[in-house]
Amino acid sequence: MISRPIQVLLIEDHFLARLALRSILQGRSDMTILGEALDGEQGIALSRELRPDVIVMDLRLPRVNGFDAIAAIRSQNPTAKIVVLSNYEGSEDIYRAVRNGAMAYLTKDASGQVLVEAILAVYRGTRYFPRAARDRLAERMPAVDLTPRELEVLTCITKGLNNRDIADFLNIAEKTVRVHVSSVLGKMGARDRTQATIYAFQRGLVHLD
């Protein structure tokens, strides 16, 4: 039994999404909305100030993205219980969120009942991943771990930049770019830049924002 309502912090920049979350949670006697943040930076601050029981948050956030916000929140409170609710469905998105400390991962087409189940589960200390999220995680190849610089190079590749353009954009030597490109293709198991671009979007390594 829950002795008092679960205190939930919402971190979501879209008004209609927050309105939908409120409509789901405010009608429940076992949950209450403790606060709302409109971007990642505010979410980190409110998490530190309010110490909610559960945080429900998006990944696509202004100022500080959701992945970095999760890491920051967990660094200041290692026991923070975070439910991700996002449009991102790539295996890399889910992996990064979990690696940074999320305990549940839902897509925004999840029902209100599923959201409630996820909040209750993480409040009790249990991870919650619907079948689709588990399948995505299972698809992820461990060899896709890219360094921050390799991820920058991959992002440039998906924009159609050649090695010289990438070198100018990142202010590094073209020879260095060639090394990074080779490493990126090898880690992703891609035979060329086109396949790397396709894999990057499929796995959520890069987004069309």
Backbone torsions as a table, in degrees:
resi	resn	phi	psi	omega
1	MET	NA	146.0	177.4
2	ILE	-96.1	120.6	-173.2
3	SER	-73.8	-26.3	178.2
4	ARG	-145.4	162.9	179.7
5	PRO	-58.7	141.5	175.7
6	ILE	-70.4	126.6	-177.9
7	GLN	-89.3	119.4	-173.2
8	VAL	-113.5	134.2	171.9
9	LEU	-104.9	128.8	177.3
10	LEU	-99.9	130.7	174.4
11	ILE	-122.9	99.4	-172.9
12	GLU	-156.0	126.9	-176.0
13	ASP	-88.1	-16.4	-177.6
14	HIS	-91.6	126.9	-175.2
15	PHE	-58.9	-48.0	-176.8
16	LEU	-64.2	-35.3	177.7
17	ALA	-65.8	-42.7	177.5
18	ARG	-63.5	-39.6	179.1
19	LEU	-61.4	-42.1	179.0
20	ALA	-64.4	-42.1	179.3
21	LEU	-63.8	-41.9	178.3
22	ARG	-60.4	-43.1	-177.0
23	SER	-63.5	-30.5	178.9
24	ILE	-76.5	-43.3	-170.9
25	LEU	-89.7	-32.9	-174.4
26	GLN	-69.5	-20.1	179.8
27	GLY	-85.2	2.2	-176.9
28	ARG	-103.4	140.0	179.5
29	SER	-80.9	-17.4	-176.4
30	ASP	-97.7	5.3	179.9
31	MET	-142.0	147.1	176.3
32	THR	-142.3	145.2	178.5
33	ILE	-86.2	113.7	-176.3
34	LEU	-80.4	-32.5	-178.9
35	GLY	-172.7	168.5	179.3
36	GLU	-135.6	134.3	177.7
37	ALA	-117.8	143.4	-175.5
38	LEU	-101.2	-4.4	176.5
39	ASP	-156.3	172.7	-176.3
40	GLY	-64.6	-39.9	-178.5
41	GLU	-64.6	-44.2	177.4
42	GLN	-65.3	-36.4	178.7
43	GLY	-62.8	-41.4	177.8
44	ILE	-62.0	-44.1	-178.6
45	ALA	-66.0	-44.6	-179.1
46	LEU	-68.3	-34.1	176.7
47	SER	-61.7	-42.9	179.0
48	ARG	-66.4	-40.0	-176.1
49	GLU	-76.5	-43.6	-171.7
50	LEU	-93.5	-24.1	-178.1
51	ARG	49.7	61.5	-179.1
52	PRO	-67.3	162.0	175.7
53	ASP	-72.7	-40.9	-177.9
54	VAL	-140.6	141.3	176.1
55	ILE	-113.5	128.7	174.4
56	VAL	-110.7	121.2	-172.2
57	MET	-144.4	152.5	174.0
58	ASP	-85.1	170.0	175.1
59	LEU	-103.0	-32.5	179.9
60	ARG	-87.7	92.4	-174.8
61	LEU	-126.8	149.4	175.0
62	PRO	-71.2	160.3	172.3
63	ARG	69.7	-62.3	174.5
64	VAL	-127.6	122.0	-177.7
65	ASN	-68.5	164.3	-174.5
66	GLY	-60.6	-38.2	-179.8
67	PHE	-61.2	-47.6	-179.7
68	ASP	-69.0	-33.8	178.1
69	ALA	-64.9	-41.7	177.3
70	ILE	-58.8	-47.3	-179.2
71	ALA	-61.0	-42.3	-178.9
72	ALA	-66.9	-42.5	179.3
73	ILE	-63.3	-43.1	179.9
74	ARG	-70.1	-28.6	178.7
75	SER	-70.2	-34.1	179.5
76	GLN	-86.8	-19.4	177.8
77	ASN	-149.1	89.9	-175.7
78	PRO	-59.5	-17.1	-179.6
79	THR	-98.0	5.4	179.9
80	ALA	-56.8	137.4	-176.9
81	LYS	-110.1	113.0	-169.4
82	ILE	-119.2	129.7	173.6
83	VAL	-109.1	120.2	176.7
84	VAL	-89.5	133.6	176.5
85	LEU	-129.4	103.4	-167.9
86	SER	-141.7	158.0	171.8
87	ASN	-81.4	-15.1	179.7
88	TYR	-71.7	128.4	-176.9
89	GLU	-123.4	4.2	-178.8
90	GLY	-69.2	151.5	179.8
91	SER	-60.8	-35.1	-179.8
92	GLU	-69.0	-35.6	176.9
93	ASP	-59.1	-49.0	-177.6
94	ILE	-64.7	-44.5	-179.8
95	TYR	-60.0	-47.1	-178.6
96	ARG	-63.5	-40.8	179.2
97	ALA	-63.1	-44.4	179.7
98	VAL	-67.2	-43.7	179.3
99	ARG	-59.2	-36.7	-178.5
100	ASN	-80.9	-12.3	173.5
101	GLY	130.2	1.9	177.8
102	ALA	-67.8	141.7	179.5
103	MET	-103.0	-11.2	178.2
104	ALA	-148.6	149.3	-179.8
105	TYR	-138.6	115.3	179.1
106	LEU	-123.2	148.2	171.1
107	THR	-91.7	160.8	-171.2
108	LYS	-73.2	-2.3	172.7
109	ASP	-91.8	5.7	178.2
110	ALA	-66.5	148.2	179.3
111	SER	-75.5	164.0	176.8
112	GLY	-61.3	-36.3	179.7
113	GLN	-64.5	-39.9	178.0
114	VAL	-64.5	-41.3	177.4
115	LEU	-60.3	-45.4	179.0
116	VAL	-60.7	-43.4	178.7
117	GLU	-61.2	-40.5	179.9
118	ALA	-65.3	-43.2	179.5
119	ILE	-62.7	-45.5	179.4
120	LEU	-62.4	-40.7	-178.6
121	ALA	-64.2	-51.1	-176.7
122	VAL	-69.4	-30.5	175.9
123	TYR	-59.9	-35.8	179.7
124	ARG	-86.3	1.8	176.6
125	GLY	91.1	15.4	-178.3
126	THR	-108.2	137.2	175.3
127	ARG	-72.4	151.1	-177.6
128	TYR	-137.0	112.2	178.4
129	PHE	-135.3	114.6	175.7
130	PRO	-59.3	165.2	-176.0
131	ARG	-53.9	-43.0	-177.6
132	ALA	-61.0	-41.0	179.0
133	ALA	-67.3	-39.8	178.5
134	ARG	-63.6	-40.5	179.5
135	ASP	-64.8	-40.5	178.8
136	ARG	-62.5	-43.2	178.9
137	LEU	-62.8	-38.1	-179.7
138	ALA	-66.0	-29.5	-179.7
139	GLU	-73.3	-23.2	-171.9
140	ARG	-65.4	133.6	178.1
141	MET	-93.0	124.0	-179.5
142	PRO	-55.0	-29.5	-176.6
143	ALA	-70.1	0.0	-177.9
144	VAL	-84.9	0.5	179.2
145	ASP	-62.2	111.3	-179.8
146	LEU	-107.0	147.4	173.6
147	THR	-71.8	161.5	176.9
148	PRO	-53.8	-40.6	180.0
149	ARG	-67.7	-40.4	178.2
150	GLU	-63.4	-36.4	177.8
151	LEU	-66.5	-36.8	175.3
152	GLU	-63.2	-43.2	178.8
153	VAL	-64.3	-42.8	178.6
154	LEU	-61.1	-42.2	178.2
155	THR	-58.9	-42.0	177.5
156	CYS	-64.5	-39.3	178.6
157	ILE	-60.5	-43.4	-178.3
158	THR	-66.5	-19.3	177.5
159	LYS	-90.0	1.6	176.4
160	GLY	84.3	14.4	-179.4
161	LEU	-76.5	140.5	174.1
162	ASN	-85.5	178.6	-174.9
163	ASN	-60.8	-40.7	-179.8
164	ARG	-65.2	-42.4	178.3
165	ASP	-62.5	-41.7	179.2
166	ILE	-63.6	-43.6	179.2
167	ALA	-58.9	-44.3	179.3
168	ASP	-66.1	-41.3	-177.1
169	PHE	-66.7	-41.2	-177.3
170	LEU	-93.2	-3.9	179.2
171	ASN	59.3	47.3	176.3
172	ILE	-131.5	169.1	-178.7
173	ALA	-71.8	147.4	179.1
174	GLU	-62.8	-33.5	177.0
175	LYS	-62.1	-39.2	178.5
176	THR	-66.1	-38.5	178.5
177	VAL	-60.4	-44.2	-179.8
178	ARG	-59.0	-39.2	178.4
179	VAL	-63.7	-45.1	-179.6
180	HIS	-64.8	-42.3	-180.0
181	VAL	-61.1	-44.7	178.9
182	SER	-60.6	-42.0	179.9
183	SER	-65.9	-42.5	179.7
184	VAL	-61.5	-47.9	-179.8
185	LEU	-61.6	-41.2	179.8
186	GLY	-64.5	-45.3	-178.8
187	LYS	-66.2	-33.9	-177.3
188	MET	-86.7	-10.0	-177.3
189	GLY	69.0	30.7	-178.9
190	ALA	-99.3	140.8	-178.1
191	ARG	-83.6	-22.2	-179.5
192	ASP	-156.4	-178.6	-177.0
193	ARG	-66.0	-36.5	-180.0
194	THR	-62.6	-46.1	179.2
195	GLN	-66.5	-37.4	177.3
196	ALA	-61.8	-40.0	178.7
197	THR	-63.6	-44.4	178.8
198	ILE	-61.5	-47.9	179.5
199	TYR	-61.3	-39.0	-177.1
200	ALA	-60.2	-43.6	180.0
201	PHE	-74.7	-38.4	179.7
202	GLN	-62.6	-38.9	-175.6
203	ARG	-91.2	-2.5	178.5
204	GLY	78.5	16.0	177.5
205	LEU	-69.9	-30.5	178.7
206	VAL	-136.6	144.0	-178.8
207	HIS	-121.3	151.3	176.6
208	LEU	-88.5	71.1	-179.0
209	ASP	-86.3	NA	NA
